[in-house]
C-alpha cells in the first residue's frame, strides 16, 4: 500500500500546476478537479481558495462589474465557486458559438443572445480567437487529410468580440447625448477602439503605462510635481509633457500621411502611428496631464484641436497648449487674433476658446474619419468599420439622421451589426427621435429578413438547367484583367441589376448574360461578380499565393477552413514531366450547407 502524503505536500503539488489561458491551463484545472476525487486529503487540498485564485485571475481578466459583484456575493468570494460560475457561462457561450459557426439558419438570433453576456463572454471568446489572426489557422494539406474549424471559429469569435465592444461603447456614449458630460473625454475617446474588437481596458492600460513613464521622466529631471512646491511651474510642466511625448516618438504626422484613417484610432496611434494628427496627440497629452493633477480639456479650435489648461490661481490667466504646433504655449490674449485670421467673428469666439467635452471631440473625430475614407489608399478592410463608427457617433450624439444618413449607416452594417449593437443598443437609446429610430429599425429588419431568405437557399448544380463549370473554393485568373480571385458562390444566370449589366457591358461577352456568374473575393478583400467567360482556372497556384490569400483576406475564414492540394503527373510515361499540383479551398459549414455538391466537384477537380 502506498502511504498517503501530508496535506501540505499535496497542496504544494497542486500549486505546481501553472495557470494559463491556453490548453495547458485547462488541463491544469481538470487535473485539480480529478485529484479532488482521489482521496479525502486531496479533496481538502483541491479546495484551498488560493489554488483557484491564481487560475481564476489568469483566465478571467474581464467581466461585467455588476455581475462580478453578484458572483462574489453569491459565492462568498470563494474562488473555486466563482471559477465554476464562469465556467458555466463559458459553456453557454461556446455552445452559442458552435451554433453560429455550424448553421447559417438562426445564426444571428444566437449572436444576439451571445452578445448579451457582454464582458462575461470576453475571455472565452478571446481564447477561441487566439493570439493570431483567424487566417493564420488556415493550413495547406493534401487531399484525404481533414481540416479543423479553428479558423472559422476564430473568425466568428473575433467578430463577436467586436459586437460586444460596439454594444458596450454605444451604451457608454449614450450618456453624452443632449449635452451630458458624465463620461470623461479621455475615457470616451479611448473607447473608439472598441469598434475594432479592443477591450476598453487594453487602451486604458496603454495610457496608464504612458502616464507612469512620464511621471518617472519628470522625477528623473527633479521636476516638482506638487503645486505647493515654490518651484512648481505649470507652463514648464506642460512643455515637459510635450518633450516626453516627443521622446516616446509621438509628434506631428507628415503632410502626406495626415489623412491616414489609422491616425484616428487609439490602438493605432498609441502604437504604430505615433506620428499623428492634433486630436490624437491632444488625447494622449490630456491623459498624461490629468494623471499629474493638471486640469486640462480639449478645445474645439478651428484647423487643429488645442488643450485648455485651467490655472488654479484665479489671478493668473488660463492658457492653451498646441501639442501639434511649434509655438506650444498660447496665451489667452493670442487666441482672438488667431481666430480672427480664420474668419471667426467676435460674437462666435467663445465657442472656440471654451473647454469642451467628449461629445464635441467624438463628433469632430467622426468628421475626420469620413474625410479620411475619401483618400484612395485607404485599405478596403478599414472602410466599412470606420464608416460604421463615424456614422454611429453622428446619429447617436445628434439624434439627427434623416433618410440619407440612416441609409448610409445601414449600408455599412452587416447582419451581425444589425442583430447586435444596432438593434440592442443604438435603436433603444434613440427613443424619442422619431423618424431616425424608426428608419434604423426598418433598415435592420430588412437586412435580417434578407439574411433569413439567403440562409435557407440551397444551390444544387445537379438541378440547374445550365451546367455550372466551376465550383466554390476554386482559384482563378480573370481572363481580361489578370487578377487572381477565389470563388465564394455562383448563380446559374446573371442576377445583377439591369443598370449593372449595362455598365459592365455584359452583352458584349461571348455568352452575354445567359451564363453562370460567380461571386468572388480578391486579394485586396474586395468582392466582385464575374462571368464564366472571364474565368481561367488556376491549375498550379504556388504555396506563397495560397498563404497570402489566407492571411490577407480578412473574411476568408468565414467561408473556408483551409486548403487541400493534390499532385499528379499528367503524362507519367513521358520523361521529365513536371508534376501538376492543384489546390482548392475547403468550404466552411456555411458554404457547405448552401452548396452541398461543390465539395465533391472540388475533390474530383483536384484529381484531374
N, C-alpha and C positions, 0 to 999 in steps of 0.2 A: 504493500500500500504506500502511495506517495504521500509524504507528510504535507499538511496544509501550510501555506506561507502566512506570516503575520499580516494583519490588516495594513500596516504602514508600508510594507513591501508591495502588496497588491496595488495600493494607491499610487506608489511610485511607478509601478509598471504601467498603469493606465495613463499616467502623466506623460509617458514616453510616446504615446500615440499622437502625432503632431496634428494640430488643427490646420485646415486649409480649405480653399473654395473649389478644389478640383476633386477628381475621383479618389485620391488618397484621403482626403478629408471625409468623404462619405464612407470609405472603408473603415477609417478610424472610429467613426461614430457607431457603425454597425458592430464593430468588434467590442466596443464598450457595452453595447446592449446585449450581445451574445454572452459576454463574460458575466453579466448580471444573473444569468441563468445557471451558471456553473456551480455556485455554492452560496451559502449564506454570507460568508465573508466577502466574496466577490461582489455580491449584490450590495453590501454595505459600501464597498469601495466605489462601485459604479454610481452610487447615489450622492457622492461628495459634490456639493454645488460648484466648487471651484474648477473641477474637471470639466463640467458642462459649460461653465462661464467662458473658458478660453475658446471652446468650439463655437459657442453662440456668437461671441464678439468678432470672430474671424469670418464666419459665414454670413452673418446678418449685419450688414453695415448700414442698412436703410430701413425705415419703417414709417408708417403713418403715426405721427406722435400721439394723437389721442388714442389710437388703437393699442399702441405700445404701452401707454399708461394703464389702459384697461387690462391688458395681459398681465402686467406686473401686479395689479391689484387682485386679479382673479387667481393668480398662482402664488401670491405672497412673495413674488420676486424670486421664486425657485428657478434656477437656470435650466434644470432638466425639463421642468414642466413648460417653461417658456419655449425651449427648443422644440418640444413636442408640438406645441401650438403652432409654431411657424412651419414645422414640417407638414402639418395638416393643410395649411394654406398652400404650401409648395405643391402638394399632391393635387389640389384642386386646380391650381394654375397650370401645371403640366398636363393635366387631363384636358383642359380647355385648349392649350397649345397644340396638343396632338390632334384634336378635332379640327382646329384651324388649318393645320398642315395637310391632313388627310382628306378632308371633304370641303369642296367649294360651297355646296349647299349648306346653308346655315352658318357659314364661316363668320359673317360679321355680327350675328347675334352672339356667338361665342366670344368674339373680340370685345364687344360691348361689355359682356359680363366680366371678362378678364380685367379690363382697364379699370373697373370699379374697385378693384383691390388697391389701386394706386401704388404707393411705395412699398406696401407689404408684399407686392409681387416683384419688386425691382430686382432683388438679389438673385432669385431663382432664374429669372429671365436673363439677367446679366451673365450668370454661369452658363446657361444654354447658349447664349450668343458667343461666348468665348472671348479671347483677347485679340483675335484677328478678325478681318472682315469675313463675312459669310462665304464669299467666293474662294477664300483660301482653303476651305474644306472640300472643294470640288477636286476630285482626283481623276487621273487618267489610268484606266485599267483595260485589260484585254477582254475580249468577248468571252463570256462564261463566268467572269467574276462579278460579284454583286456590289452594289453601291449602298451606302447608308443614307439616311435622310438628314445627316448632320448639317449640310449646307442650307437646305430648305428650312430646317428648324431654326438655324441661326438667323436666317433672313427674317423669319416671322418674329422671332424673339426681339431682334433689333427694331423691327417696325413697331412692335407693341411697346417697347421702351420709349420710343418717340411719342406714341399716342398717350402714354401715361404722363410724360413730360409736358406735352401740349395741354392736356386736361388740367394738370396742376397749375401751369403758368397762366392760363386763361382765368382760372379762379383767383389767382394772386392779383393779376392786373385789374380784375373787375372792381376792386376796391378803389381804383384810381379814377373810375368813371365819374363824370359830373363834378369834377374838381376835387375829388377826395385825394388825400395825400397820406394815407395810412401806411404806405409801403415806401421805404427809402429809395432814392434814386439808384444807389449802388446795388441794392438787392433786386430792384425791378429790372435794371439793365443787365445785371449778371444772368438773370433768368431767361434772357433771349435764347441762350444756348439750349434750353430745354426743348426747343423746337427742332433740335438736331440730335436728340437722344442723349443729351448730357444731364446727369442728375445735378440739381442746384448746388449740392454740397461740393461737387467737383470744381466748379468755378469759385465758390466761396473759399475752398482750400487753397486754390492758386493765388487768390488775392491775399488771404491771410499770411501765406508764406512770404509774399512780396512785402506786406506790411512789416513783418518781423525783420526781414532783411534790411529794410530801410531804417528801422529803429536801430539795428545793430550798426549800420553805416554811420548814423548820426552820433551814436555813442563813441564810435572809434575816432570821430572827429572832435570829441569832447564838447559837442554842442549841447547846451542846456535845453531840456525838454519840458521844464516846469515854468509856467507863466510867472510864478512868484520869484523866479531867479532874476536878479537885476540884469544879467547878460542875455536874457531871453529876447530874441528878435524875430517877430512873426514873419516879416518880409524875407529875412535871410533864411528862415526855416523853409518857406515856400520855394525859394531859389534852390536850396539844397535838395528838396524833394525832386525838383526838376533835374538836378545834377545826378541824383541817384538813379532816376528813371533812365537817363542817358547812359549811365554806366552799365545798366542792365540790358541795353540795346533798344530801349523804347525811344521813339522820336518821330519826326515828321516823315511821311511817306514821300517817295519821289513822285513828281508830277504825272509820269506815265502810268503809275500804279494807283493813283488816287482813287479811281472808281472801281477798284477790285472789290467785289462784294464781300470777300473774306475779311476786309478791314472793319466790318461792321458786327462781327460775331465774337463774343468774348473768348470762346475756346480757341479761336484763331489768333486774335491779336494779343492774347496773353502768351502765346507760344510761337507759332510760325510766322506771324505777320506783325512783329513788334514795331516795324516802321509803318505807322498807320495814320489815320485821319484825326482831326481835332477832337471830335466827340468821344472817340475811343480812348484817347490819351487823357481826356478830362475824367472819364470813368475811373481810370487807374489812379490818377492824381487824387481825386476826392476820396477814394477808398483809403489811400495811404494817409492823407491829411486828417481825415476823421478818426483814423486809428490812433493818431497822435494828439487828438483833442482839439483839432483846428475846425472851427465852424465854417464849412465850405459847401457851396452849392453851385450847380451849373447855371449858366446864364444863356438864354436863347438869343445870342448876339447874331446879327447877320454875317454872312460869309463863313465865320467859324465860331464854335462854342467857346466861351470863356468860363473861368471859375471865379465866383464871388467869394471873397474872404471877409467874414464878419469880425471886426476888431473888438475885443472885449471892452476896451477903454472908450466910453461914449464921447470923449473929447477928441478922439483920433478918427479920421475918416476910414471907412472901409476901402478896400482896394480890389483889384482884379488880377488874375494870373492868366496869361496867354501861354498855355502849355505848348502850343504848336509853333508860336512865333519866336522871333529873335528878341523883341522887347518884352521880356517876360512879365514884369510888374507894370500894371497900368493904374494910374490914379483916377479918382472919381472925376477930376477936372478934365482928364483927357478923353473920357468916353463920349460926351456930347459932340466933340469935334469929329471923332471917328464915325459916329452915327450920321452926322450931317453929310460927311463925304459919301455915305451910302444912300443919300437921298431921304433919310428918315426925318420927318417933321418933328418939331419940338414937342407938340402935343402927344406924339406917339412914342416918345423916347422911353417913358417909364417902363413900358413892356419889355424893352430890350436891355434895360440895366438892372431890373429886379431879379433876385434869385427865383428860379422856377423849380418845379417838382419833376417827378419821374414821368408823368403823363406827357408833358411837352417834349421831353427828350426822346421818349419812345416814338412819338409821332414824327419827330424830326428824323429819327433813325429809320422809320418806315419809308419816309420820302426818299432818303438816301439809298435805301435798298432798291426801291423801284427804279430810281435813276440809274443805279449801277447795273441793273439787269438789261439795260439797253446797250451795254458795251458788248461788241461782237465776241470777245474772247471768254465770256463767262461760261464755265463748264455747264453742260446740259443738266448734269446731276444736281446742280445747285439752284437752277432756275425755279423749278416747281416749289421746293420747300421754302425758298427765300421769298418768292411772291406770295405764297400762302401766309407766311409770317407777317409780311408787311400789310397785307390786306386785312388780316385778322386784327392787328393792332388798330388799324384805322376804324374798322367797323365797331370794335369793342369800345374804344375810348371816345368815339364821337357819337355813336348811335345813329350815324348817318350813312347811307349807302346808296339808296336808290337802286333801280334795277340793274344799272351798269356795273356798279361796284360789287354787288352781291353775285351777279353773273360771273364776274372775273374771279371772285373767291371760289365759287363752286367749280369753275372750270379748272382751277388748280388743285382742287381736293379730289382724292381718290376715295373709293368706297370705305376704306378703313377710317379716313378722316371724318367722313360723313357719319359713320356709325359710332364714333367715339367722341372726340373732343368738340366737334361742331354740334352734334345732337345733344350731348350730355352736359356740356359746359357753356359753349358760346350762346346757343339759342335761348336756354333758360335765363341767362344773365341779361339778355336784351329785352326782357319782359317790359312792355310799355313802349317799345319803339315802333310798334305797329307794323308798317309795311316791311321794314328791314327784317324783323324777326320772322314774319310770315313768308317772305321771299326765300329766306335761308331754309326754313322748314320745308317748303315745297321743293327747293333745289336738292336738298339732301334726300328727300323721299324719292324724287325722280331718279337720282343716281343709284340708290339702293334697289329700287324696283327694277331698273335695267340690269343690275348685277344679278338679281334673282333669276331673270329670264336667261341671261348668259350662262349662269351656273347650271341650269337644267339642260343646256344644249349638249347633245352627243353627236359627234361627227363620225359617221361610218362611211369610209371611202367605198366599201362594197355596195352601198345602197345609192351612191351618186350616179346620175345619168352620164356624167363625164368622168374620164379617167384622170385622177389627180396623180401626176407623175412623181411628185416629191413628197417628203414626209417631215413631220415636226421633229426638230433636232438635227436637221441636215445643214451643213455649212455649204455656202456657195459664193461665187463671184458674180457680180452684176455684169451682164454682157456689154452693156453700154457704158456704165460709169466706173466699172472695175473695182468697186468697193467690196469688201468681204462682209457677209452678214449671216445670220442664223435664223432659220425658220421657227417661228413660235406658234403658227396657226395657219389655216387655209380656208378659203371659200371656193366652192366648185365653179362659181362665176363671180364676176366683179360685183361687190356690194357697196362700192363707193358712191357718193352723191354725183348727180349729173354735172354739177359745176366742177368737181374734182376731175371727173372723166374728161371734160372738155379741156381743163387747164393742163392736165398731164398728156393730152393728145393720145388717149388710149386707142382711138380709132385708127391711128397710124401704125399700130402694131400689126404683125402678120395675121394674128387671130383676133385682133380687136378686143372687145370686152367679153366676148364669148369664150372664155378660157379660165382656168383656175388662177386665182390671185392669192398671194401669200403674205401673211403678217410676219414681219422680220424685225430683228433688233441688230443694230450695227455696233461697231467697235466704240463709237462715241456715245453709246447708250440711247441714241435716237431710234425711234420706231418708224418703219416705212411699210408701204403696201406695194408689192411687186408682182408684176405679171409673170406667168410661167415662161413666156417667150424670152424674158430677160434673165432667167436663172441658169447658171452654168455650175453644176455640182463641183465642189472642191474635193477631188479624189484623194489627195495625199497632203493634208494640212500638217505643217510642222508642229512639233510639241510647243515651240515658242509661241506660235499663234494661239493654240488652244489654251495655254496658260494665261496669255494676255487677256483673252476673252473672259476667262473665269474670274480674273482679278480686277478687270477694268469695267465690266458691265455690271453695275450695281444690282440691277433687277434680275440677273441671270439665275441666281439660286432659287428665286420664286418659281421658275419654270423648269429647271433642270437640277439633277442631283450629282452629275459627274459626266465623264466622257468614257465611251467604250471604243476600242480600236481592234482591228483585225488585219494582220499582214498576210498577203497571198502572193504567189507567183503566177502571173497571168500566162506566161509561156514557159512552163517548167522544163520543157525539152530543149529550149534554146539556151546556150551557154551565156553567162554574164547577164542574165535577165535581172533587171532591177526590181526588187520586191515593191509591191503597192500596199501601202498601209492606210487603209481607210479609217475614218473616225466619225462618230456621231455622238450627240449629246443625249443623255438618258432622261426621259421625261419624269417630272415630279408627279406626285399623286394627282395634283390638279389637272395637268395636261393629259395624263393617262386616262383620267375619267372622261375628259372631253373628246380625246382622240384615241379610243381604245385599240385601234388596229395599227396605229403608226409605229408602235414599238416592234411589232412583228416585221413590218415592212423595213424598218431601220436595220434590224438584225439580218434580214435577207440581203439588204443592200451591202452591208459590211462584208458578207461572204462572197459577194460578187455574182 
